[in-house]
Amino acid sequence: MSDAVLRSQVATPASEPDNPRSKALVSVALIEANDNETHSPRLRPEARIFELPALIWGSMIGSYAIFLLALLGATGGAHAAFAIAISAIYVTMFFGTARMMLRQAPQQPRSVLSRAGSVLQTAYGPLPKGAVYGQVLIVPAVVAFFGIGICVISAVVI
């Protein structure tokens, strides 16, 4: 397609107010309709900062691994292995997405919680290290204990 086709015409009023014909006739200014020539700003990589230390991430992954292994042991292995394998894939996708985002981002600074006596600033105020660990790890820890409980009950009953 030629450049002439991509240009549209816009009417602008003439600059001669005393001439009666100037109100009827207008000059034409061309506007570029093709925006391929405009320069878009460079895309930046993901700049999200994960302020939790690696120990919390490892604990969460370990908790879900314990849960899935306990379920595998409680069900006898072959009976529910397919469903547990699918669940393991979902857990891998959940934590893998965060890991891939981190690989696309610039180098992350060390966690604020890695220093002694530091606090993590949240939307509801500063939280000390113990409170952060408790709030983040309570659900994965309970899920792991639930899986262990199922495994123990299965071993006792069967």
C-alpha positions as CSV (number, residue, x, y, z in Angstrom):
1,M,0.0,0.0,0.0
2,S,1.4,3.4,-0.9
3,D,2.1,6.2,1.5
4,A,-0.5,8.4,-0.3
5,V,-3.3,6.0,0.6
6,L,-2.3,5.9,4.2
7,R,-2.5,9.7,4.6
8,S,-5.8,11.2,5.6
9,Q,-6.9,14.8,5.1
10,V,-8.1,17.1,7.9
11,A,-9.7,20.4,7.3
12,T,-8.4,23.4,9.1
13,P,-9.9,26.9,8.9
14,A,-8.2,29.4,6.6
15,S,-6.4,32.3,8.2
16,E,-8.1,35.2,6.3
17,P,-11.1,36.4,8.3
18,D,-12.0,39.3,6.0
19,N,-12.4,37.2,2.9
20,P,-15.9,35.7,2.6
21,R,-14.6,32.8,0.5
22,S,-12.1,31.8,3.2
23,K,-15.0,30.6,5.4
24,A,-16.1,28.3,2.7
25,L,-12.7,27.1,1.6
26,V,-10.4,25.4,3.9
27,S,-6.8,24.4,3.6
28,V,-6.0,20.7,4.0
29,A,-3.4,19.4,6.4
30,L,-2.2,15.8,6.0
31,I,-2.2,13.5,9.1
32,E,-0.1,10.3,9.0
33,A,-2.5,7.3,9.5
34,N,0.4,4.8,9.5
35,D,1.8,4.5,13.0
36,N,4.5,2.0,12.0
37,E,7.0,4.7,11.9
38,T,6.5,5.9,15.4
39,H,9.0,4.7,17.8
40,S,7.7,2.8,20.9
41,P,9.7,2.9,24.1
42,R,11.9,0.0,24.8
43,L,10.3,-2.8,26.7
44,R,11.7,-3.3,30.2
45,P,12.0,-6.7,31.9
46,E,9.9,-7.6,34.8
47,A,10.9,-5.4,37.7
48,R,8.9,-7.1,40.5
49,I,10.9,-7.7,43.6
50,F,10.2,-10.9,45.7
51,E,11.0,-9.7,49.2
52,L,10.8,-13.2,50.7
53,P,14.1,-15.0,51.3
54,A,14.9,-18.2,49.5
55,L,14.4,-20.2,52.7
56,I,10.6,-19.4,52.6
57,W,10.3,-20.5,49.0
58,G,12.2,-23.7,49.7
59,S,10.0,-24.4,52.7
60,M,6.8,-23.9,50.7
61,I,8.1,-26.2,47.9
62,G,9.2,-28.8,50.5
63,S,5.8,-28.7,52.3
64,Y,3.9,-29.4,49.1
65,A,6.4,-32.1,48.2
66,I,5.8,-33.8,51.6
67,F,2.1,-33.5,51.1
68,L,2.2,-35.2,47.6
69,L,4.6,-37.9,48.8
70,A,2.4,-38.6,51.8
71,L,-0.6,-38.9,49.5
72,L,1.3,-41.2,47.3
73,G,2.2,-43.4,50.3
74,A,-1.4,-43.3,51.7
75,T,-3.0,-44.4,48.5
76,G,-0.7,-47.3,47.9
77,G,1.1,-45.8,44.9
78,A,-0.5,-47.1,41.7
79,H,-4.1,-46.3,42.5
80,A,-3.8,-42.5,42.5
81,A,-0.4,-42.0,41.0
82,F,-1.8,-40.4,37.9
83,A,-3.8,-37.8,39.8
84,I,-0.9,-37.1,42.2
85,A,1.5,-36.7,39.2
86,I,-0.9,-34.1,37.7
87,S,-1.0,-32.3,41.0
88,A,2.8,-32.3,41.1
89,I,2.8,-30.8,37.6
90,Y,0.5,-28.0,38.9
91,V,2.8,-27.3,41.9
92,T,5.8,-27.2,39.5
93,M,4.0,-24.8,37.2
94,F,3.0,-22.6,40.2
95,F,6.6,-22.2,41.5
96,G,8.1,-22.4,38.1
97,T,6.2,-19.4,36.9
98,A,7.7,-17.3,39.7
99,R,11.2,-18.7,38.9
100,M,10.9,-17.8,35.2
101,M,9.7,-14.3,36.0
102,L,12.8,-13.9,38.2
103,R,15.1,-15.1,35.4
104,Q,13.6,-12.4,33.1
105,A,14.1,-9.6,35.7
106,P,17.2,-7.8,36.6
107,Q,19.3,-9.1,39.5
108,Q,17.2,-9.2,42.7
109,P,18.5,-7.5,45.8
110,R,18.9,-9.6,48.9
111,S,15.7,-10.0,51.0
112,V,15.1,-7.4,53.7
113,L,14.5,-10.3,56.1
114,S,18.0,-11.7,55.6
115,R,19.3,-9.1,58.0
116,A,18.9,-9.5,61.8
117,G,16.2,-7.4,63.4
118,S,14.7,-6.2,60.1
119,V,11.1,-5.9,59.3
120,L,9.1,-6.3,56.1
121,Q,7.0,-3.3,55.1
122,T,3.5,-4.5,54.1
123,A,0.3,-2.7,53.2
124,Y,-0.8,-3.0,56.8
125,G,2.4,-2.0,58.5
126,P,5.8,-3.4,59.3
127,L,6.0,-7.2,60.1
128,P,8.9,-8.8,61.9
129,K,10.7,-11.8,60.5
130,G,8.8,-14.4,62.7
131,A,5.4,-12.9,61.7
132,V,6.2,-13.1,58.0
133,Y,7.4,-16.7,58.3
134,G,4.3,-17.6,60.2
135,Q,1.8,-16.0,57.8
136,V,3.5,-17.3,54.7
137,L,4.2,-20.8,55.9
138,I,1.1,-21.6,57.9
139,V,-0.9,-23.0,55.0
140,P,1.8,-25.1,53.4
141,A,2.8,-26.5,56.8
142,V,-0.8,-27.4,57.6
143,V,-1.2,-29.0,54.1
144,A,2.0,-31.1,54.8
145,F,0.7,-32.2,58.2
146,F,-2.6,-33.1,56.7
147,G,-0.9,-35.3,54.1
148,I,1.1,-36.9,56.9
149,G,-2.1,-37.4,58.9
150,I,-3.7,-39.1,55.9
151,C,-0.7,-41.3,55.5
152,V,-0.7,-42.3,59.2
153,I,-4.4,-43.0,59.3
154,S,-4.1,-45.1,56.1
155,A,-1.3,-47.1,57.7
156,V,-3.2,-47.7,60.9
157,V,-6.5,-48.7,59.2
158,I,-5.1,-50.8,56.4
